[in-house]
Amino acid sequence: MTAKVRVGIVGTGGIARARHLPCLTENESAELVGLCDIKPDVLKKAGDDFDVAARYTDYLEMYDNENLDAVVVCTPNDVHAPATIAALERGINVLCEKPMALDPTEGEAMLAAAEKSGKLLTFGFHYRHMPEVMAARRVVDSGELGDVYMVRVQALRRRGIPSWGTFVHKHIQGGGAMIDFGVHLLDSALWLMGNPKAIEVTASLSQRLGKSPNVNTWGDWNYQEFTVEDQVAAFVRFENGVTMMLECAWAINIPESRENISLSGTKAGLEVFPLSVNKADHEMLTTWKPDWIADAKLDPGAHQAAEFVNAVRTGGTVVTKPSQALQVTRIVDAMYRSAESGEAVKL
Ligand SMILES: NC(=O)c1ccc[n+]([C@@H]2O[C@H](COP(=O)([O-])OP(=O)(O)OC[C@H]3O[C@@H](n4cnc5c(N)ncnc54)[C@H](O)[C@@H]3O)[C@@H](O)[C@H]2O)c1
């Protein structure tokens, strides 16, 4: 393909305005040709601000009228599967925001639609496009850590409950802190681990701080309709013998918010945020930290958009495969089932 990639956006709310609309506008190989949102005022503002004339309140009409090469799905989670599958069925490549879907059944249908269509399907796990995560992957690939056998994942906000959109509604989002925020760190951790198969998940969750008015650095949220979890603790075993401990919260009483992935291997350990490698060698315990990281100034959203647009143009590949996104959805779903039953869930 030599012409610009013709892109449409489904859902022109928070993440579309903050990331996809600006990144695609700036990408010289992409052309924004259509926008869709069920809220006419939101649609008008996005269309006016980003100078896109073709506007729709029904994504099927946009798919059928605009001769799209690609679409970015930025709706609440319950629309990810239907909007993605309908696009793939029409031969349109898809970048869908995270999480993949509400549950593994939807995710499997999305994967099957991608395989049947032969079109590209990828997901907005933009943490994989962060300089520290890409650098961590280079360290892991070099073999410097030896055999990684223990992984710790932290996605902890002291007070950061999303106050816009539909994030607190279980039937629309499928869950709360874990399916919204924890998935980023879980996805990057799995990618750094080489995506081994998870075989057993144990988890507990709470719905405490989100259900009553409280301090929140992200503004007032709808605590009266809060039907999701605000915190998850989980223990995951993998087929290759690796163990993962995961902590996630939108709101929890800790001194400061913390995001990190920590890999412990037989030769060295690695922390991702901030990046460091720790070793025991030459009669010393050492920790090295990078003075400079390649692409340190790179914007993860722009990098993700460029990768997607380039893959659509050239038939190239993307870093986030649908089977890996489905693995994240399966593990998150197992966490919710384990928390509900009080039992370990086998996968
Ligand atoms: N990658 C990230 O870091 C990141 C950050 C924020 C949100 N997200 C994801 O992006 C998605 C949207 O989040 P948001 O913060 O933009 O929410 P939002 O509520 O601000 O925007 C969603 C928009 O989708 C529209 N919409 C709903 N149903 C629709 C339909 N059937 N057709 C067309 N439009 C429809 C809504 O009217 C709304 O304007 C969620 O899945 C969320 O998990 C990802």
PDBQT file of the ligand as one rigid body, heavy atoms in Angstrom, charges set to zero:
ROOT
HETATM    1  N1  LIG A 401      -4.364   2.416  27.163  1.00  0.00    +0.000 N 
HETATM    2  C1  LIG A 401      -4.700   3.161  28.200  1.00  0.00    +0.000 C 
HETATM    3  O1  LIG A 401      -3.884   3.539  29.016  1.00  0.00    +0.000 OA
HETATM    4  C2  LIG A 401      -6.148   3.557  28.369  1.00  0.00    +0.000 A 
HETATM    5  C3  LIG A 401      -6.461   4.698  29.123  1.00  0.00    +0.000 A 
HETATM    6  C4  LIG A 401      -7.806   5.034  29.260  1.00  0.00    +0.000 A 
HETATM    7  C5  LIG A 401      -8.794   4.234  28.705  1.00  0.00    +0.000 A 
HETATM    8  N2  LIG A 401      -8.432   3.114  28.001  1.00  0.00    +0.000 N 
HETATM    9  C6  LIG A 401      -9.458   2.235  27.445  1.00  0.00    +0.000 C 
HETATM   10  O2  LIG A 401     -10.160   2.935  26.421  1.00  0.00    +0.000 OA
HETATM   11  C7  LIG A 401     -11.528   2.606  26.456  1.00  0.00    +0.000 C 
HETATM   12  C8  LIG A 401     -12.339   3.885  26.589  1.00  0.00    +0.000 C 
HETATM   13  O3  LIG A 401     -11.951   4.576  27.746  1.00  0.00    +0.000 OA
HETATM   14  P1  LIG A 401     -12.153   6.171  27.849  1.00  0.00    +0.000 P 
HETATM   15  O4  LIG A 401     -11.422   6.614  29.040  1.00  0.00    +0.000 OA
HETATM   16  O5  LIG A 401     -11.872   6.817  26.562  1.00  0.00    +0.000 OA
HETATM   17  O6  LIG A 401     -13.734   6.215  28.138  1.00  0.00    +0.000 OA
HETATM   18  P2  LIG A 401     -14.750   7.382  27.795  1.00  0.00    +0.000 P 
HETATM   19  O7  LIG A 401     -16.011   7.040  28.477  1.00  0.00    +0.000 OA
HETATM   20  O8  LIG A 401     -14.113   8.701  28.053  1.00  0.00    +0.000 OA
HETATM   21  O9  LIG A 401     -14.952   7.282  26.196  1.00  0.00    +0.000 OA
HETATM   22  C9  LIG A 401     -15.626   6.201  25.588  1.00  0.00    +0.000 C 
HETATM   23  C10 LIG A 401     -16.512   6.759  24.477  1.00  0.00    +0.000 C 
HETATM   24  O10 LIG A 401     -17.100   5.657  23.777  1.00  0.00    +0.000 OA
HETATM   25  C11 LIG A 401     -18.429   6.065  23.405  1.00  0.00    +0.000 C 
HETATM   26  N3  LIG A 401     -19.234   4.878  23.094  1.00  0.00    +0.000 N 
HETATM   27  C12 LIG A 401     -19.879   4.026  23.931  1.00  0.00    +0.000 A 
HETATM   28  N4  LIG A 401     -20.525   3.062  23.245  1.00  0.00    +0.000 NA
HETATM   29  C13 LIG A 401     -20.288   3.311  21.934  1.00  0.00    +0.000 A 
HETATM   30  C14 LIG A 401     -20.698   2.677  20.734  1.00  0.00    +0.000 A 
HETATM   31  N5  LIG A 401     -21.473   1.575  20.734  1.00  0.00    +0.000 N 
HETATM   32  N6  LIG A 401     -20.286   3.201  19.556  1.00  0.00    +0.000 NA
HETATM   33  C15 LIG A 401     -19.519   4.322  19.516  1.00  0.00    +0.000 A 
HETATM   34  N7  LIG A 401     -19.085   4.967  20.641  1.00  0.00    +0.000 NA
HETATM   35  C16 LIG A 401     -19.471   4.468  21.826  1.00  0.00    +0.000 A 
HETATM   36  C17 LIG A 401     -18.921   6.846  24.611  1.00  0.00    +0.000 C 
HETATM   37  O11 LIG A 401     -20.014   7.665  24.266  1.00  0.00    +0.000 OA
HETATM   38  C18 LIG A 401     -17.670   7.623  25.005  1.00  0.00    +0.000 C 
HETATM   39  O12 LIG A 401     -17.633   8.908  24.416  1.00  0.00    +0.000 OA
HETATM   40  C19 LIG A 401     -11.728   1.623  27.613  1.00  0.00    +0.000 C 
HETATM   41  O13 LIG A 401     -11.736   0.320  27.116  1.00  0.00    +0.000 OA
HETATM   42  C20 LIG A 401     -10.496   1.836  28.467  1.00  0.00    +0.000 C 
HETATM   43  O14 LIG A 401     -10.080   0.662  29.156  1.00  0.00    +0.000 OA
HETATM   44  C21 LIG A 401      -7.141   2.783  27.821  1.00  0.00    +0.000 A 
ENDROOT
TORSDOF 0
